[in-house]
Amino acid sequence: MPPPYHRKGTSVTIASMTGFARRQGSVGDFLWAWELKCVNGRNLELRCRLPNGFDVLDGFVRTACTERLKRGNLNIALTVDDKQSVPTFRVNEAALAQLAGLLEGLKGKIDAAPPRLDGLIGLKGVLEVEEQEVAPEVAERRVQAMQTDFVACLKDLQQARQDEGKKLNAIMRQHLAEIERLSKAAANSATAQPAAIRERLAKQIAELMPPNVAVPEERLAQEVAMLAAKADVREELDRLSAHVAAVRALLDQGGAIGRKLDFLCQEFNREANTLCSKADDLALTNLGIELKAAIEQLREQAQNIE
């Protein structure tokens, strides 16, 4: 069974980790239903609930899932209903005789009403249910049909995840556009920083220095240059632009890109935090805060991607 991202003639898309699919099938009067529910997960985690007697399907189900899915917590449930099967009930005479002996020995020791037949039969091990034997060729035909239906149900789940992935793709690009807009605004604000630093420093010196004492222009220029160098955010803004381009390239590439997006979102946060720590005026600080909010929105969406 080929993985979903490398088939000839198909475009590569991104997929969400959330999805639901259900498919029913039958062979004669034997009915079944597969139900798949998937949510976000760091890795691919499978929880498979199969009825008694159908454990033979477990290996097939797990192999099919690992070949087609990369990440997500997937719950798999199979229900069956054999309308032709009529169970046979049999009383376990030995267990019933043992109970009768125990009750006889308790006579006179406790004050209680004698047990009723329905109560005795309801005790575990007294009434046994014998299922009808299924011919090997019939059982094999049922298993093969259920396997075929499971693969079809898994494809339905993949389609649901990819449909959700298309929506996530559009939302992610909107957040990237906002990060790009804020980065450009921060670059424009940072361009004005040296002049703002000079003005603020000159004002502070005027307030602190004694009257009629002037600071040499050359010394003032040196101090402004040092402060401007410490507050320079061009490197952080360049890296933010590079990260935006990298995320767009991943979205264009498609496939299982969730882990790489997680890493890039961490790098986005690192640059935004550094920018805020370097910001030397209110306008740039506010832009840094807006950048962090936009990056967090991007991260929240990225966590849904396979």
C-alpha positions as CSV (number, residue, x, y, z in Angstrom):
1,M,0.0,0.0,0.0
2,P,1.8,3.2,-1.1
3,P,2.1,6.2,1.2
4,P,-0.3,9.1,0.3
5,Y,2.3,11.7,-0.5
6,H,4.2,10.0,-3.3
7,R,1.6,8.8,-5.8
8,K,2.1,9.6,-9.4
9,G,-0.4,12.1,-10.9
10,T,-1.5,13.6,-7.6
11,S,-0.7,17.0,-6.1
12,V,0.9,17.1,-2.7
13,T,-1.1,18.8,-0.1
14,I,-0.9,19.4,3.7
15,A,-3.2,17.5,6.0
16,S,-4.8,18.2,9.3
17,M,-4.4,15.7,12.1
18,T,-8.1,15.8,12.9
19,G,-10.8,13.9,11.1
20,F,-13.6,11.4,11.2
21,A,-14.8,8.6,9.0
22,R,-17.3,5.8,9.2
23,R,-18.1,3.0,6.8
24,Q,-20.5,0.0,7.0
25,G,-20.4,-3.3,5.1
26,S,-21.9,-6.8,5.1
27,V,-21.5,-10.3,3.9
28,G,-25.0,-11.9,3.9
29,D,-26.6,-11.2,7.2
30,F,-23.2,-10.5,8.9
31,L,-22.9,-6.7,9.3
32,W,-20.1,-4.5,10.5
33,A,-19.1,-0.9,10.8
34,W,-15.7,0.8,11.0
35,E,-15.4,4.1,12.8
36,L,-12.2,6.2,12.8
37,K,-11.7,9.3,15.0
38,C,-8.4,11.3,14.8
39,V,-7.1,14.3,16.8
40,N,-3.7,16.0,17.2
41,G,-0.7,14.1,18.5
42,R,3.0,14.4,18.6
43,N,3.4,11.0,17.0
44,L,1.1,8.4,15.4
45,E,-0.8,6.8,18.3
46,L,-3.3,4.0,17.5
47,R,-6.0,2.7,19.8
48,C,-7.8,-0.2,18.2
49,R,-11.0,-1.7,19.7
50,L,-12.0,-5.0,18.1
51,P,-14.8,-7.4,19.1
52,N,-13.9,-10.8,20.5
53,G,-12.8,-13.2,17.8
54,F,-11.5,-10.5,15.4
55,D,-8.0,-9.9,16.8
56,V,-6.7,-11.3,13.5
57,L,-7.5,-7.8,12.0
58,D,-5.3,-5.9,14.4
59,G,-2.0,-6.3,12.5
60,F,-3.6,-5.5,9.2
61,V,-5.2,-2.3,10.6
62,R,-2.0,-1.1,12.2
63,T,0.1,-1.7,9.1
64,A,-2.4,0.1,6.9
65,C,-2.5,3.1,9.3
66,T,1.3,3.5,9.6
67,E,1.7,3.3,5.8
68,R,-0.8,6.2,5.2
69,L,-0.6,8.4,8.3
70,K,2.4,10.1,10.0
71,R,1.0,11.8,13.1
72,G,-2.2,11.9,15.2
73,N,-4.0,10.1,17.9
74,L,-6.3,7.7,16.1
75,N,-9.1,5.7,17.7
76,I,-10.3,2.7,15.6
77,A,-13.5,0.9,16.5
78,L,-15.2,-2.1,14.8
79,T,-18.7,-3.3,15.6
80,V,-20.2,-6.5,14.2
81,D,-23.7,-8.0,14.1
82,D,-24.3,-11.6,12.9
83,K,-28.0,-11.8,12.5
84,Q,-27.9,-15.5,11.5
85,S,-25.9,-16.5,14.6
86,V,-28.3,-17.8,17.4
87,P,-26.4,-18.4,20.6
88,T,-26.9,-21.6,22.6
89,F,-27.3,-21.3,26.3
90,R,-26.0,-24.1,28.6
91,V,-26.1,-24.4,32.4
92,N,-22.8,-25.4,34.0
93,E,-24.1,-28.2,36.2
94,A,-20.9,-28.5,38.2
95,A,-20.9,-24.8,39.1
96,L,-24.6,-24.9,40.0
97,A,-24.1,-27.9,42.2
98,Q,-21.2,-26.2,44.0
99,L,-23.4,-23.2,44.7
100,A,-26.1,-25.3,46.0
101,G,-23.7,-27.0,48.4
102,L,-22.5,-23.6,49.6
103,L,-26.1,-22.4,50.2
104,E,-26.9,-25.6,52.1
105,G,-24.0,-25.0,54.4
106,L,-25.2,-21.4,55.2
107,K,-28.6,-22.5,56.3
108,G,-29.2,-21.4,59.9
109,K,-26.1,-19.2,59.9
110,I,-27.7,-16.2,58.2
111,D,-31.2,-14.9,58.1
112,A,-31.9,-14.4,54.4
113,A,-34.6,-15.4,51.9
114,P,-33.7,-18.5,49.8
115,P,-32.1,-17.7,46.5
116,R,-34.2,-17.6,43.3
117,L,-33.4,-19.5,40.2
118,D,-32.9,-16.3,38.1
119,G,-30.5,-15.1,40.7
120,L,-28.4,-18.3,40.6
121,I,-28.4,-18.3,36.8
122,G,-27.2,-14.7,36.7
123,L,-24.1,-15.6,38.7
124,K,-20.9,-15.7,36.6
125,G,-20.0,-19.1,35.3
126,V,-23.4,-20.8,35.9
127,L,-25.0,-19.9,32.5
128,E,-22.6,-20.3,29.6
129,V,-23.2,-19.0,26.1
130,E,-21.9,-21.0,23.2
131,E,-21.6,-19.2,19.9
132,Q,-22.2,-21.0,16.6
133,E,-19.2,-22.2,14.8
134,V,-18.4,-20.3,11.5
135,A,-17.0,-22.3,8.6
136,P,-13.4,-21.3,7.9
137,E,-14.2,-20.2,4.3
138,V,-17.0,-18.0,5.5
139,A,-14.8,-16.4,8.2
140,E,-12.1,-15.8,5.7
141,R,-14.5,-14.1,3.3
142,R,-15.8,-11.9,6.1
143,V,-12.3,-10.9,7.2
144,Q,-11.2,-10.0,3.6
145,A,-14.4,-7.9,3.1
146,M,-13.8,-6.1,6.4
147,Q,-10.2,-5.4,5.5
148,T,-11.3,-3.9,2.1
149,D,-13.8,-1.7,3.9
150,F,-11.2,-0.6,6.5
151,V,-8.9,0.6,3.7
152,A,-11.8,2.5,2.1
153,C,-12.7,4.1,5.5
154,L,-9.0,5.0,6.0
155,K,-9.1,6.8,2.6
156,D,-12.2,8.7,3.7
157,L,-10.3,9.8,6.9
158,Q,-7.4,10.9,4.8
159,Q,-9.7,12.9,2.5
160,A,-11.3,14.6,5.6
161,R,-7.9,15.4,7.0
162,Q,-6.7,16.9,3.6
163,D,-9.9,18.9,3.3
164,E,-9.2,20.4,6.7
165,G,-5.6,20.9,5.6
166,K,-6.7,23.1,2.8
167,K,-8.4,25.4,5.2
168,L,-5.4,25.4,7.5
169,N,-3.2,26.3,4.5
170,A,-5.2,29.4,3.8
171,I,-5.3,30.5,7.5
172,M,-1.5,30.0,7.9
173,R,-0.8,32.2,4.8
174,Q,-3.0,34.9,6.3
175,H,-1.0,34.8,9.5
176,L,2.2,34.9,7.6
177,A,1.1,38.0,5.7
178,E,0.3,39.7,9.0
179,I,3.8,38.8,10.4
180,E,5.3,40.1,7.2
181,R,3.4,43.4,7.5
182,L,4.3,43.9,11.1
183,S,8.0,43.1,10.3
184,K,8.1,45.8,7.7
185,A,6.4,48.3,10.0
186,A,9.1,47.4,12.7
187,A,11.8,47.9,10.1
188,N,10.5,51.4,9.4
189,S,10.2,52.2,13.1
190,A,13.7,50.9,13.7
191,T,15.1,53.2,11.0
192,A,14.0,56.2,13.1
193,Q,15.5,54.8,16.3
194,P,18.9,56.6,16.2
195,A,17.3,60.0,15.9
196,A,14.9,59.2,18.7
197,I,17.7,57.9,20.9
198,R,19.7,61.1,20.2
199,E,16.8,63.3,21.1
200,R,16.0,61.4,24.3
201,L,19.7,61.3,25.4
202,A,20.1,65.1,24.8
203,K,17.0,65.8,26.8
204,Q,18.2,63.6,29.7
205,I,21.6,65.3,29.7
206,A,20.0,68.7,29.7
207,E,17.9,67.7,32.7
208,L,20.8,66.2,34.7
209,M,23.7,68.4,33.8
210,P,24.3,71.7,35.7
211,P,23.3,74.9,33.9
212,N,25.8,76.3,31.4
213,V,27.7,73.0,31.1
214,A,27.6,71.6,27.5
215,V,28.4,68.1,26.4
216,P,30.7,68.0,23.4
217,E,28.9,67.0,20.2
218,E,31.4,64.3,19.4
219,R,30.8,62.6,22.8
220,L,27.1,62.8,22.3
221,A,27.4,61.2,18.9
222,Q,29.5,58.4,20.4
223,E,26.9,57.6,23.0
224,V,24.1,57.7,20.5
225,A,26.1,55.3,18.2
226,M,26.6,52.8,21.1
227,L,23.0,52.9,22.2
228,A,21.8,52.5,18.6
229,A,24.1,49.5,18.0
230,K,22.6,47.8,21.1
231,A,19.1,48.5,19.9
232,D,19.7,47.4,16.3
233,V,17.0,44.9,15.3
234,R,17.8,44.5,11.7
235,E,19.3,41.0,12.2
236,E,16.1,39.9,14.0
237,L,13.9,41.3,11.2
238,D,16.0,39.7,8.5
239,R,15.6,36.3,10.2
240,L,11.8,36.9,10.6
241,S,11.6,37.5,6.8
242,A,13.7,34.3,6.2
243,H,11.3,32.3,8.5
244,V,8.3,33.6,6.6
245,A,9.8,32.5,3.3
246,A,10.7,29.1,4.8
247,V,7.1,28.5,6.1
248,R,5.7,29.5,2.7
249,A,8.1,27.0,1.0
250,L,6.9,24.2,3.3
251,L,3.2,25.0,2.6
252,D,4.0,24.9,-1.1
253,Q,5.9,21.6,-0.7
254,G,3.1,19.9,1.3
255,G,3.3,16.5,2.9
256,A,4.0,15.8,6.5
257,I,5.5,19.2,7.4
258,G,4.1,19.6,10.9
259,R,7.3,19.0,12.9
260,K,9.3,21.5,10.7
261,L,6.5,24.0,11.2
262,D,6.8,23.5,15.0
263,F,10.5,24.2,14.9
264,L,10.1,27.4,12.7
265,C,7.4,28.7,15.1
266,Q,9.9,28.4,17.9
267,E,12.4,30.4,15.9
268,F,9.8,33.0,15.1
269,N,9.2,33.4,18.9
270,R,12.9,33.7,19.6
271,E,13.3,36.6,17.1
272,A,10.2,38.4,18.4
273,N,11.4,38.1,22.0
274,T,14.8,39.5,21.1
275,L,13.2,42.3,19.2
276,C,11.0,43.3,22.2
277,S,14.0,43.2,24.5
278,K,16.0,45.5,22.2
279,A,13.1,47.9,21.5
280,D,14.0,51.4,22.8
281,D,10.8,53.1,22.1
282,L,7.1,52.5,22.6
283,A,6.2,52.2,18.9
284,L,8.7,49.4,18.3
285,T,7.7,47.7,21.6
286,N,4.0,47.7,20.6
287,L,4.9,46.2,17.1
288,G,7.0,43.5,18.9
289,I,4.0,42.6,21.0
290,E,1.7,42.4,18.0
291,L,4.3,40.2,16.2
292,K,4.3,37.8,19.2
293,A,0.5,37.6,19.0
294,A,0.5,36.9,15.3
295,I,3.2,34.3,15.8
296,E,1.2,32.6,18.5
297,Q,-1.8,32.4,16.2
298,L,0.4,30.9,13.5
299,R,1.8,28.3,16.0
300,E,-1.7,27.3,17.1
301,Q,-2.7,26.5,13.6
302,A,0.7,24.7,12.9
303,Q,0.0,22.3,15.8
304,N,-3.0,20.9,13.8
305,I,-0.9,20.0,10.8
306,E,0.4,16.5,10.2
